[in-house]
Amino acid sequence: MIFEIVYEDDEPYGERFYPPLRSGSVASILVLRWVSRRFRFIVNDLDFWRSCDFDLMQQFELPNPTPFRNAQFVGTLLKDESFVSALSPRSSWWFLNVDTFFTTLINVPEMRQNTRNIEFTELNVGLGFAID
């Protein structure tokens, strides 16, 4: 069997998410990972996980989101070792807040060695410490 998986980021959110943006949604690519081990293996091997343009936070929308709830959901996703392996080679990361940053830092051990760029896109408060 040959599968071709196309992940198009320019699609309207309603078509890219399942269920289509009701009271919380998850990107179709994450749903596909949950279908079976075979699909998880195929999806984890896709290049876009390692792309500097990929933003994990854009792959889901939680009802009543808070930085803590987003970090909890990311932590749940990162309990999957194969998913962590797919994300590990990344050299550039985007974060909305410090909570998701620390959750990712704790759960993706290779992040410390491979990361060259970290961008906080919606950081409303300054960091009171230096990151070494």
N, CA, C and O atoms as CSV, one atom per row, in Angstrom:
chain,resi,resn,atom,element,x,y,z
A,1,MET,N,N,0.826,-1.165,0.000
A,1,MET,CA,C,0.000,0.000,0.000
A,1,MET,C,C,0.884,1.247,0.000
A,1,MET,O,O,1.907,1.295,0.683
A,2,ILE,N,N,0.483,2.236,-0.761
A,2,ILE,CA,C,1.206,3.495,-0.806
A,2,ILE,C,C,0.239,4.592,-0.358
A,2,ILE,O,O,-0.872,4.709,-0.873
A,3,PHE,N,N,0.682,5.384,0.604
A,3,PHE,CA,C,-0.115,6.493,1.098
A,3,PHE,C,C,0.586,7.787,0.753
A,3,PHE,O,O,1.812,7.883,0.817
A,4,GLU,N,N,-0.182,8.755,0.395
A,4,GLU,CA,C,0.366,10.086,0.216
A,4,GLU,C,C,-0.394,11.003,1.165
A,4,GLU,O,O,-1.611,11.153,1.057
A,5,ILE,N,N,0.328,11.609,2.084
A,5,ILE,CA,C,-0.296,12.497,3.056
A,5,ILE,C,C,0.149,13.908,2.743
A,5,ILE,O,O,1.343,14.206,2.719
A,6,VAL,N,N,-0.808,14.762,2.507
A,6,VAL,CA,C,-0.518,16.149,2.204
A,6,VAL,C,C,-1.054,16.987,3.348
A,6,VAL,O,O,-2.240,16.932,3.672
A,7,TYR,N,N,-0.185,17.749,3.948
A,7,TYR,CA,C,-0.576,18.638,5.033
A,7,TYR,C,C,-0.503,20.049,4.493
A,7,TYR,O,O,0.584,20.576,4.256
A,8,GLU,N,N,-1.660,20.660,4.299
A,8,GLU,CA,C,-1.737,21.985,3.710
A,8,GLU,C,C,-2.078,22.998,4.788
A,8,GLU,O,O,-3.189,22.989,5.318
A,9,ASP,N,N,-1.144,23.864,5.114
A,9,ASP,CA,C,-1.339,24.829,6.183
A,9,ASP,C,C,-2.186,26.018,5.753
A,9,ASP,O,O,-2.650,26.777,6.604
A,10,ASP,N,N,-2.398,26.199,4.452
A,10,ASP,CA,C,-3.167,27.340,3.968
A,10,ASP,C,C,-4.668,27.085,3.963
A,10,ASP,O,O,-5.444,27.968,3.597
A,11,GLU,N,N,-5.082,25.897,4.362
A,11,GLU,CA,C,-6.499,25.570,4.402
A,11,GLU,C,C,-7.198,26.394,5.464
A,11,GLU,O,O,-6.588,26.751,6.472
A,12,PRO,N,N,-8.482,26.704,5.253
A,12,PRO,CA,C,-9.242,27.360,6.320
A,12,PRO,C,C,-9.316,26.438,7.535
A,12,PRO,O,O,-9.367,25.218,7.384
A,13,TYR,N,N,-9.324,27.008,8.721
A,13,TYR,CA,C,-9.294,26.209,9.936
A,13,TYR,C,C,-10.442,25.211,10.010
A,13,TYR,O,O,-10.255,24.103,10.512
A,14,GLY,N,N,-11.608,25.571,9.528
A,14,GLY,CA,C,-12.751,24.667,9.602
A,14,GLY,C,C,-12.510,23.346,8.897
A,14,GLY,O,O,-13.034,22.319,9.329
A,15,GLU,N,N,-11.731,23.343,7.822
A,15,GLU,CA,C,-11.452,22.119,7.085
A,15,GLU,C,C,-10.266,21.368,7.654
A,15,GLU,O,O,-10.142,20.162,7.441
A,16,ARG,N,N,-9.392,22.053,8.371
A,16,ARG,CA,C,-8.178,21.441,8.888
A,16,ARG,C,C,-8.382,20.819,10.256
A,16,ARG,O,O,-7.565,20.014,10.703
A,17,PHE,N,N,-9.461,21.186,10.921
A,17,PHE,CA,C,-9.698,20.725,12.272
A,17,PHE,C,C,-10.859,19.748,12.342
A,17,PHE,O,O,-11.781,19.795,11.527
A,18,TYR,N,N,-10.800,18.868,13.321
A,18,TYR,CA,C,-11.883,17.932,13.566
A,18,TYR,C,C,-12.209,17.922,15.049
A,18,TYR,O,O,-11.289,17.808,15.859
A,19,PRO,N,N,-13.438,18.033,15.438
A,19,PRO,CA,C,-14.568,18.545,14.655
A,19,PRO,C,C,-14.341,20.013,14.317
A,19,PRO,O,O,-13.593,20.697,15.015
A,20,PRO,N,N,-14.975,20.505,13.259
A,20,PRO,CA,C,-14.669,21.857,12.775
A,20,PRO,C,C,-14.981,22.963,13.782
A,20,PRO,O,O,-16.101,23.471,13.829
A,21,LEU,N,N,-13.991,23.328,14.578
A,21,LEU,CA,C,-14.008,24.461,15.507
A,21,LEU,C,C,-15.318,24.677,16.252
A,21,LEU,O,O,-15.933,25.737,16.142
A,22,ARG,N,N,-15.728,23.708,16.984
A,22,ARG,CA,C,-16.899,23.896,17.849
A,22,ARG,C,C,-16.392,24.294,19.220
A,22,ARG,O,O,-15.894,25.406,19.401
A,23,SER,N,N,-16.511,23.412,20.171
A,23,SER,CA,C,-16.059,23.745,21.526
A,23,SER,C,C,-14.709,23.103,21.795
A,23,SER,O,O,-14.536,22.402,22.792
A,24,GLY,N,N,-13.791,23.334,20.941
A,24,GLY,CA,C,-12.472,22.738,21.056
A,24,GLY,C,C,-12.245,21.796,19.892
A,24,GLY,O,O,-13.106,20.971,19.586
A,25,SER,N,N,-11.120,21.904,19.249
A,25,SER,CA,C,-10.840,21.095,18.071
A,25,SER,C,C,-9.372,20.720,18.028
A,25,SER,O,O,-8.523,21.347,18.662
A,26,VAL,N,N,-9.101,19.676,17.260
A,26,VAL,CA,C,-7.738,19.188,17.093
A,26,VAL,C,C,-7.478,19.070,15.599
A,26,VAL,O,O,-8.350,18.630,14.850
A,27,ALA,N,N,-6.288,19.458,15.159
A,27,ALA,CA,C,-5.936,19.374,13.742
A,27,ALA,C,C,-6.053,17.938,13.253
A,27,ALA,O,O,-5.750,16.991,13.979
A,28,SER,N,N,-6.491,17.799,12.026
A,28,SER,CA,C,-6.705,16.479,11.429
A,28,SER,C,C,-5.441,15.621,11.454
A,28,SER,O,O,-5.524,14.399,11.576
A,29,ILE,N,N,-4.280,16.252,11.339
A,29,ILE,CA,C,-3.035,15.480,11.332
A,29,ILE,C,C,-2.816,14.793,12.680
A,29,ILE,O,O,-2.260,13.695,12.719
A,30,LEU,N,N,-3.237,15.410,13.782
A,30,LEU,CA,C,-3.131,14.762,15.093
A,30,LEU,C,C,-4.158,13.642,15.224
A,30,LEU,O,O,-3.872,12.603,15.818
A,31,VAL,N,N,-5.351,13.851,14.673
A,31,VAL,CA,C,-6.378,12.801,14.701
A,31,VAL,C,C,-5.882,11.589,13.921
A,31,VAL,O,O,-6.084,10.452,14.347
A,32,LEU,N,N,-5.242,11.821,12.798
A,32,LEU,CA,C,-4.708,10.730,11.987
A,32,LEU,C,C,-3.679,9.915,12.772
A,32,LEU,O,O,-3.594,8.699,12.602
A,33,ARG,N,N,-2.906,10.569,13.619
A,33,ARG,CA,C,-1.933,9.848,14.472
A,33,ARG,C,C,-2.630,8.902,15.432
A,33,ARG,O,O,-2.072,7.869,15.800
A,34,TRP,N,N,-3.862,9.249,15.846
A,34,TRP,CA,C,-4.585,8.454,16.835
A,34,TRP,C,C,-5.305,7.258,16.228
A,34,TRP,O,O,-5.817,6.413,16.963
A,35,VAL,N,N,-5.355,7.169,14.895
A,35,VAL,CA,C,-6.121,6.105,14.240
A,35,VAL,C,C,-5.510,4.732,14.496
A,35,VAL,O,O,-6.215,3.805,14.895
A,36,SER,N,N,-4.224,4.598,14.273
A,36,SER,CA,C,-3.570,3.302,14.467
A,36,SER,C,C,-2.067,3.505,14.578
A,36,SER,O,O,-1.547,4.586,14.304
A,37,ARG,N,N,-1.381,2.443,14.985
A,37,ARG,CA,C,0.080,2.519,15.074
A,37,ARG,C,C,0.707,2.746,13.711
A,37,ARG,O,O,1.703,3.459,13.587
A,38,ARG,N,N,0.123,2.138,12.691
A,38,ARG,CA,C,0.665,2.291,11.339
A,38,ARG,C,C,0.571,3.746,10.873
A,38,ARG,O,O,1.532,4.298,10.338
A,39,PHE,N,N,-0.594,4.359,11.083
A,39,PHE,CA,C,-0.740,5.761,10.704
A,39,PHE,C,C,0.166,6.646,11.546
A,39,PHE,O,O,0.734,7.608,11.028
A,40,ARG,N,N,0.314,6.345,12.828
A,40,ARG,CA,C,1.199,7.120,13.694
A,40,ARG,C,C,2.626,7.058,13.160
A,40,ARG,O,O,3.324,8.072,13.122
A,41,PHE,N,N,3.057,5.870,12.749
A,41,PHE,CA,C,4.405,5.704,12.210
A,41,PHE,C,C,4.588,6.533,10.940
A,41,PHE,O,O,5.613,7.193,10.772
A,42,ILE,N,N,3.594,6.500,10.043
A,42,ILE,CA,C,3.668,7.241,8.781
A,42,ILE,C,C,3.671,8.740,9.035
A,42,ILE,O,O,4.490,9.470,8.476
A,43,VAL,N,N,2.747,9.200,9.884
A,43,VAL,CA,C,2.622,10.636,10.158
A,43,VAL,C,C,3.847,11.172,10.895
A,43,VAL,O,O,4.289,12.289,10.626
A,44,ASN,N,N,4.394,10.396,11.812
A,44,ASN,CA,C,5.573,10.852,12.559
A,44,ASN,C,C,6.788,11.034,11.666
A,44,ASN,O,O,7.715,11.759,12.026
A,45,ASP,N,N,6.799,10.393,10.517
A,45,ASP,CA,C,7.935,10.473,9.610
A,45,ASP,C,C,7.846,11.661,8.647
A,45,ASP,O,O,8.752,11.860,7.837
A,46,LEU,N,N,6.781,12.443,8.722
A,46,LEU,CA,C,6.623,13.586,7.826
A,46,LEU,C,C,7.583,14.711,8.213
A,46,LEU,O,O,7.910,14.887,9.387
A,47,ASP,N,N,8.021,15.454,7.227
A,47,ASP,CA,C,9.025,16.497,7.434
A,47,ASP,C,C,8.509,17.741,8.152
A,47,ASP,O,O,9.291,18.451,8.785
A,48,PHE,N,N,7.214,18.017,8.067
A,48,PHE,CA,C,6.747,19.283,8.613
A,48,PHE,C,C,6.886,19.383,10.128
A,48,PHE,O,O,6.884,20.491,10.664
A,49,TRP,N,N,7.006,18.252,10.840
A,49,TRP,CA,C,7.219,18.307,12.291
A,49,TRP,C,C,8.523,19.034,12.618
A,49,TRP,O,O,8.637,19.683,13.658
A,50,ARG,N,N,9.497,18.922,11.728
A,50,ARG,CA,C,10.808,19.508,11.947
A,50,ARG,C,C,10.965,20.897,11.305
A,50,ARG,O,O,12.002,21.544,11.456
A,51,SER,N,N,9.942,21.336,10.602
A,51,SER,CA,C,9.997,22.624,9.921
A,51,SER,C,C,10.014,23.773,10.927
A,51,SER,O,O,9.349,23.707,11.961
A,52,CYS,N,N,10.769,24.815,10.625
A,52,CYS,CA,C,10.829,25.962,11.532
A,52,CYS,C,C,9.519,26.743,11.523
A,52,CYS,O,O,9.279,27.542,12.428
A,53,ASP,N,N,8.669,26.531,10.523
A,53,ASP,CA,C,7.377,27.213,10.447
A,53,ASP,C,C,6.282,26.498,11.231
A,53,ASP,O,O,5.214,27.066,11.458
A,54,PHE,N,N,6.534,25.266,11.644
A,54,PHE,CA,C,5.512,24.490,12.346
A,54,PHE,C,C,5.332,24.988,13.771
A,54,PHE,O,O,6.307,25.171,14.500
A,55,ASP,N,N,4.089,25.205,14.165
A,55,ASP,CA,C,3.760,25.653,15.512
A,55,ASP,C,C,2.778,24.657,16.118
A,55,ASP,O,O,1.633,24.566,15.675
A,56,LEU,N,N,3.211,23.921,17.113
A,56,LEU,CA,C,2.368,22.908,17.751
A,56,LEU,C,C,1.090,23.512,18.316
A,56,LEU,O,O,0.043,22.864,18.298
A,57,MET,N,N,1.158,24.733,18.814
A,57,MET,CA,C,-0.010,25.371,19.417
A,57,MET,C,C,-1.099,25.679,18.389
A,57,MET,O,O,-2.254,25.888,18.762
A,58,GLN,N,N,-0.752,25.710,17.117
A,58,GLN,CA,C,-1.741,25.939,16.071
A,58,GLN,C,C,-2.466,24.660,15.678
A,58,GLN,O,O,-3.341,24.691,14.813
A,59,GLN,N,N,-2.122,23.543,16.292
A,59,GLN,CA,C,-2.704,22.251,15.930
A,59,GLN,C,C,-3.913,21.880,16.781
A,59,GLN,O,O,-4.511,20.822,16.581
A,60,PHE,N,N,-4.268,22.726,17.710
A,60,PHE,CA,C,-5.455,22.448,18.525
A,60,PHE,C,C,-6.019,23.747,19.070
A,60,PHE,O,O,-5.319,24.754,19.181
A,61,GLU,N,N,-7.287,23.701,19.403
A,61,GLU,CA,C,-7.945,24.831,20.043
A,61,GLU,C,C,-8.800,24.274,21.162
A,61,GLU,O,O,-9.754,23.534,20.921
A,62,LEU,N,N,-8.456,24.631,22.376
A,62,LEU,CA,C,-9.168,24.140,23.551
A,62,LEU,C,C,-10.302,25.090,23.913
A,62,LEU,O,O,-10.201,26.297,23.691
A,63,PRO,N,N,-11.388,24.546,24.474
A,63,PRO,CA,C,-12.428,25.439,24.986
A,63,PRO,C,C,-11.905,26.152,26.234
A,63,PRO,O,O,-11.246,25.529,27.066
A,64,ASN,N,N,-12.184,27.420,26.370
A,64,ASN,CA,C,-11.719,28.227,27.506
A,64,ASN,C,C,-10.217,28.077,27.736
A,64,ASN,O,O,-9.798,27.672,28.821
A,65,PRO,N,N,-9.400,28.398,26.728
A,65,PRO,CA,C,-7.957,28.173,26.866
A,65,PRO,C,C,-7.306,29.116,27.875
A,65,PRO,O,O,-7.652,30.293,27.976
A,66,THR,N,N,-6.373,28.570,28.598
A,66,THR,CA,C,-5.500,29.345,29.478
A,66,THR,C,C,-4.089,28.830,29.222
A,66,THR,O,O,-3.935,27.734,28.684
A,67,PRO,N,N,-3.068,29.573,29.583
A,67,PRO,CA,C,-1.703,29.063,29.398
A,67,PRO,C,C,-1.490,27.720,30.098
A,67,PRO,O,O,-0.808,26.843,29.567
A,68,PHE,N,N,-2.071,27.559,31.284
A,68,PHE,CA,C,-1.918,26.309,32.024
A,68,PHE,C,C,-2.604,25.143,31.313
A,68,PHE,O,O,-2.028,24.059,31.220
A,69,ARG,N,N,-3.832,25.348,30.807
A,69,ARG,CA,C,-4.547,24.274,30.090
A,69,ARG,C,C,-3.829,23.904,28.804
A,69,ARG,O,O,-3.733,22.724,28.466
A,70,ASN,N,N,-3.321,24.902,28.078
A,70,ASN,CA,C,-2.553,24.617,26.864
A,70,ASN,C,C,-1.315,23.793,27.191
A,70,ASN,O,O,-0.993,22.838,26.484
A,71,ALA,N,N,-0.623,24.164,28.263
A,71,ALA,CA,C,0.579,23.431,28.676
A,71,ALA,C,C,0.224,22.004,29.083
A,71,ALA,O,O,0.980,21.079,28.789
A,72,GLN,N,N,-0.903,21.810,29.748
A,72,GLN,CA,C,-1.343,20.456,30.111
A,72,GLN,C,C,-1.579,19.613,28.869
A,72,GLN,O,O,-1.166,18.455,28.813
A,73,PHE,N,N,-2.245,20.192,27.867
A,73,PHE,CA,C,-2.529,19.447,26.640
A,73,PHE,C,C,-1.237,19.104,25.902
A,73,PHE,O,O,-1.072,17.984,25.417
A,74,VAL,N,N,-0.323,20.066,25.818
A,74,VAL,CA,C,0.976,19.809,25.177
A,74,VAL,C,C,1.715,18.712,25.932
A,74,VAL,O,O,2.317,17.832,25.318
A,75,GLY,N,N,1.670,18.762,27.263
A,75,GLY,CA,C,2.309,17.725,28.071
A,75,GLY,C,C,1.729,16.346,27.791
A,75,GLY,O,O,2.460,15.356,27.751
A,76,THR,N,N,0.414,16.281,27.598
A,76,THR,CA,C,-0.232,15.010,27.263
A,76,THR,C,C,0.232,14.513,25.902
A,76,THR,O,O,0.527,13.329,25.745
A,77,LEU,N,N,0.300,15.399,24.920
A,77,LEU,CA,C,0.793,15.011,23.590
A,77,LEU,C,C,2.231,14.506,23.659
A,77,LEU,O,O,2.598,13.551,22.974
A,78,LEU,N,N,3.040,15.157,24.493
A,78,LEU,CA,C,4.461,14.822,24.552
A,78,LEU,C,C,4.762,13.601,25.421
A,78,LEU,O,O,5.930,13.253,25.599
A,79,LYS,N,N,3.757,12.957,25.955
A,79,LYS,CA,C,3.962,11.681,26.647
A,79,LYS,C,C,4.179,10.546,25.648
A,79,LYS,O,O,4.654,9.469,26.009
A,80,ASP,N,N,3.828,10.797,24.401
A,80,ASP,CA,C,4.026,9.825,23.330
A,80,ASP,C,C,5.474,9.920,22.846
A,80,ASP,O,O,5.857,10.907,22.217
A,81,GLU,N,N,6.273,8.897,23.138
A,81,GLU,CA,C,7.703,8.924,22.802
A,81,GLU,C,C,7.958,9.051,21.311
A,81,GLU,O,O,8.930,9.687,20.904
A,82,SER,N,N,7.099,8.454,20.487
A,82,SER,CA,C,7.312,8.558,19.040
A,82,SER,C,C,7.050,9.978,18.550
A,82,SER,O,O,7.695,10.436,17.607
A,83,PHE,N,N,6.117,10.673,19.177
A,83,PHE,CA,C,5.849,12.066,18.825
A,83,PHE,C,C,7.027,12.949,19.250
A,83,PHE,O,O,7.430,13.851,18.516
A,84,VAL,N,N,7.567,12.685,20.429
A,84,VAL,CA,C,8.745,13.416,20.911
A,84,VAL,C,C,9.915,13.189,19.961
A,84,VAL,O,O,10.662,14.122,19.667
A,85,SER,N,N,10.081,11.964,19.480
A,85,SER,CA,C,11.162,11.669,18.529
A,85,SER,C,C,10.979,12.431,17.222
A,85,SER,O,O,11.957,12.855,16.607
A,86,ALA,N,N,9.727,12.606,16.797
A,86,ALA,CA,C,9.463,13.355,15.567
A,86,ALA,C,C,9.798,14.834,15.735
A,86,ALA,O,O,10.250,15.479,14.788
A,87,LEU,N,N,9.578,15.375,16.935
A,87,LEU,CA,C,9.838,16.798,17.191
A,87,LEU,C,C,11.281,17.094,17.596
A,87,LEU,O,O,11.739,18.229,17.456
A,88,SER,N,N,11.992,16.103,18.088
A,88,SER,CA,C,13.330,16.301,18.651
A,88,SER,C,C,14.340,16.983,17.733
A,88,SER,O,O,15.107,17.811,18.223
A,89,PRO,N,N,14.392,16.691,16.442
A,89,PRO,CA,C,15.407,17.321,15.594
A,89,PRO,C,C,15.199,18.805,15.326
A,89,PRO,O,O,16.067,19.448,14.734
A,90,ARG,N,N,14.082,19.355,15.743
A,90,ARG,CA,C,13.790,20.764,15.450
A,90,ARG,C,C,14.860,21.694,16.013
A,90,ARG,O,O,15.389,21.474,17.103
A,91,SER,N,N,15.164,22.734,15.246
A,91,SER,CA,C,16.140,23.713,15.716
A,91,SER,C,C,15.481,25.049,16.026
A,91,SER,O,O,16.121,25.931,16.600
A,92,SER,N,N,14.221,25.215,15.658
A,92,SER,CA,C,13.513,26.463,15.886
A,92,SER,C,C,12.138,26.167,16.479
A,92,SER,O,O,11.426,25.282,16.004
A,93,TRP,N,N,11.774,26.908,17.511
A,93,TRP,CA,C,10.503,26.683,18.216
A,93,TRP,C,C,9.778,27.994,18.411
A,93,TRP,O,O,10.404,29.044,18.553
A,94,TRP,N,N,8.426,27.935,18.420
A,94,TRP,CA,C,7.562,29.073,18.711
A,94,TRP,C,C,6.736,28.725,19.928
A,94,TRP,O,O,6.227,27.610,20.036
A,95,PHE,N,N,6.597,29.661,20.842
A,95,PHE,CA,C,5.786,29.443,22.040
A,95,PHE,C,C,4.924,30.659,22.302
A,95,PHE,O,O,5.343,31.795,22.079
A,96,LEU,N,N,3.715,30.410,22.779
A,96,LEU,CA,C,2.810,31.493,23.148
A,96,LEU,C,C,3.101,32.005,24.554
A,96,LEU,O,O,2.887,33.179,24.856
A,97,ASN,N,N,3.590,31.114,25.405
A,97,ASN,CA,C,3.800,31.506,26.801
A,97,ASN,C,C,4.890,30.644,27.424
A,97,ASN,O,O,5.356,29.672,26.829
A,98,VAL,N,N,5.278,31.015,28.615
A,98,VAL,CA,C,6.353,30.328,29.322
A,98,VAL,C,C,5.911,28.927,29.759
A,98,VAL,O,O,6.736,28.016,29.819
A,99,ASP,N,N,4.618,28.744,30.065
A,99,ASP,CA,C,4.120,27.437,30.502
A,99,ASP,C,C,4.362,26.354,29.452
A,99,ASP,O,O,4.878,25.281,29.768
A,100,THR,N,N,3.986,26.639,28.192
A,100,THR,CA,C,4.195,25.637,27.142
A,100,THR,C,C,5.679,25.458,26.832
A,100,THR,O,O,6.114,24.364,26.473
A,101,PHE,N,N,6.454,26.530,26.971
A,101,PHE,CA,C,7.896,26.415,26.766
A,101,PHE,C,C,8.504,25.421,27.755
A,101,PHE,O,O,9.223,24.506,27.354
A,102,PHE,N,N,8.215,25.601,29.047
A,102,PHE,CA,C,8.788,24.704,30.050
A,102,PHE,C,C,8.257,23.285,29.917
A,102,PHE,O,O,8.999,22.328,30.137
A,103,THR,N,N,6.991,23.132,29.563
A,103,THR,CA,C,6.433,21.792,29.345
A,103,THR,C,C,7.177,21.093,28.219
A,103,THR,O,O,7.509,19.912,28.328
A,104,THR,N,N,7.439,21.813,27.144
A,104,THR,CA,C,8.158,21.230,26.012
A,104,THR,C,C,9.609,20.958,26.385
A,104,THR,O,O,10.150,19.903,26.051
A,105,LEU,N,N,10.232,21.888,27.066
A,105,LEU,CA,C,11.630,21.724,27.475
A,105,LEU,C,C,11.811,20.486,28.360
A,105,LEU,O,O,12.799,19.766,28.222
A,106,ILE,N,N,10.886,20.246,29.242
A,106,ILE,CA,C,10.955,19.098,30.148
A,106,ILE,C,C,10.714,17.783,29.408
A,106,ILE,O,O,11.344,16.772,29.719
A,107,ASN,N,N,9.809,17.792,28.434
A,107,ASN,CA,C,9.397,16.551,27.774
A,107,ASN,C,C,10.157,16.215,26.494
A,107,ASN,O,O,10.053,15.092,26.001
A,108,VAL,N,N,10.909,17.150,25.953
A,108,VAL,CA,C,11.705,16.889,24.738
A,108,VAL,C,C,13.174,17.089,25.110
A,108,VAL,O,O,13.708,18.185,24.938
A,109,PRO,N,N,13.831,16.046,25.615
A,109,PRO,CA,C,15.208,16.191,26.112
A,109,PRO,C,C,16.196,16.723,25.065
A,109,PRO,O,O,17.104,17.479,25.412
A,110,GLU,N,N,16.036,16.345,23.806
A,110,GLU,CA,C,16.974,16.775,22.763
A,110,GLU,C,C,16.831,18.251,22.420
A,110,GLU,O,O,17.665,18.807,21.706
A,111,MET,N,N,15.789,18.880,22.921
A,111,MET,CA,C,15.571,20.299,22.635
A,111,MET,C,C,16.757,21.140,23.088
A,111,MET,O,O,17.106,22.124,22.436
A,112,ARG,N,N,17.362,20.770,24.174
A,112,ARG,CA,C,18.502,21.537,24.707
A,112,ARG,C,C,19.702,21.510,23.764
A,112,ARG,O,O,20.429,22.498,23.656
A,113,GLN,N,N,19.908,20.394,23.088
A,113,GLN,CA,C,21.060,20.290,22.191
A,113,GLN,C,C,20.775,20.839,20.796
A,113,GLN,O,O,21.663,21.418,20.171
A,114,ASN,N,N,19.550,20.666,20.299
A,114,ASN,CA,C,19.256,20.966,18.896
A,114,ASN,C,C,18.723,22.369,18.638
A,114,ASN,O,O,18.776,22.848,17.505
A,115,THR,N,N,18.219,23.021,19.650
A,115,THR,CA,C,17.560,24.311,19.452
A,115,THR,C,C,18.552,25.436,19.222
A,115,THR,O,O,19.527,25.593,19.956
A,116,ARG,N,N,18.275,26.226,18.171
A,116,ARG,CA,C,19.094,27.390,17.849
A,116,ARG,C,C,18.283,28.680,17.952
A,116,ARG,O,O,18.853,29.766,18.060
A,117,ASN,N,N,16.943,28.560,17.920
A,117,ASN,CA,C,16.092,29.740,17.937
A,117,ASN,C,C,14.796,29.433,18.689
A,117,ASN,O,O,14.140,28.424,18.428
A,118,ILE,N,N,14.436,30.314,19.627
A,118,ILE,CA,C,13.168,30.206,20.351
A,118,ILE,C,C,12.469,31.548,20.245
A,118,ILE,O,O,13.060,32.590,20.529
A,119,GLU,N,N,11.206,31.520,19.836
A,119,GLU,CA,C,10.447,32.754,19.690
A,119,GLU,C,C,9.189,32.681,20.550
A,119,GLU,O,O,8.417,31.727,20.454
A,120,PHE,N,N,8.990,33.678,21.378
A,120,PHE,CA,C,7.764,33.803,22.158
A,120,PHE,C,C,6.867,34.778,21.408
A,120,PHE,O,O,7.167,35.970,21.341
A,121,THR,N,N,5.776,34.286,20.847
A,121,THR,CA,C,4.953,35.101,19.957
A,121,THR,C,C,3.966,36.003,20.676
A,121,THR,O,O,3.640,37.076,20.168
A,122,GLU,N,N,3.485,35.604,21.830
A,122,GLU,CA,C,2.492,36.411,22.539
A,122,GLU,C,C,2.841,36.546,24.017
A,122,GLU,O,O,1.980,36.380,24.881
A,123,LEU,N,N,4.065,36.838,24.296
A,123,LEU,CA,C,4.501,36.961,25.680
A,123,LEU,C,C,4.128,38.349,26.188
A,123,LEU,O,O,4.743,39.348,25.812
A,124,ASN,N,N,3.113,38.397,27.045
A,124,ASN,CA,C,2.607,39.683,27.528
A,124,ASN,C,C,3.405,40.256,28.687
A,124,ASN,O,O,3.329,41.453,28.963
A,125,VAL,N,N,4.159,39.421,29.357
A,125,VAL,CA,C,4.977,39.889,30.468
A,125,VAL,C,C,6.422,39.509,30.190
A,125,VAL,O,O,6.690,38.512,29.518
A,126,GLY,N,N,7.336,40.289,30.696
A,126,GLY,CA,C,8.753,40.018,30.469
A,126,GLY,C,C,9.257,38.869,31.323
A,126,GLY,O,O,8.658,38.529,32.343
A,127,LEU,N,N,10.341,38.288,30.905
A,127,LEU,CA,C,10.973,37.243,31.679
A,127,LEU,C,C,11.895,37.887,32.700
A,127,LEU,O,O,12.695,38.761,32.366
A,128,GLY,N,N,11.776,37.453,33.943
A,128,GLY,CA,C,12.598,38.027,34.991
A,128,GLY,C,C,13.879,37.254,35.219
A,128,GLY,O,O,14.497,37.371,36.277
A,129,PHE,N,N,14.286,36.465,34.235
A,129,PHE,CA,C,15.496,35.653,34.389
A,129,PHE,C,C,16.104,35.404,33.026
A,129,PHE,O,O,15.449,35.591,32.001
A,130,ALA,N,N,17.319,34.994,33.016
A,130,ALA,CA,C,18.026,34.652,31.771
A,130,ALA,C,C,17.953,33.156,31.556
A,130,ALA,O,O,18.005,32.376,32.507
A,131,ILE,N,N,17.833,32.767,30.317
A,131,ILE,CA,C,17.816,31.345,29.968
A,131,ILE,C,C,19.178,31.002,29.420
A,131,ILE,O,O,19.627,31.599,28.442
A,132,ASP,N,N,19.844,30.037,30.044
A,132,ASP,CA,C,21.185,29.659,29.616
A,132,ASP,C,C,21.106,28.433,28.743
A,132,ASP,O,O,22.132,27.943,28.271
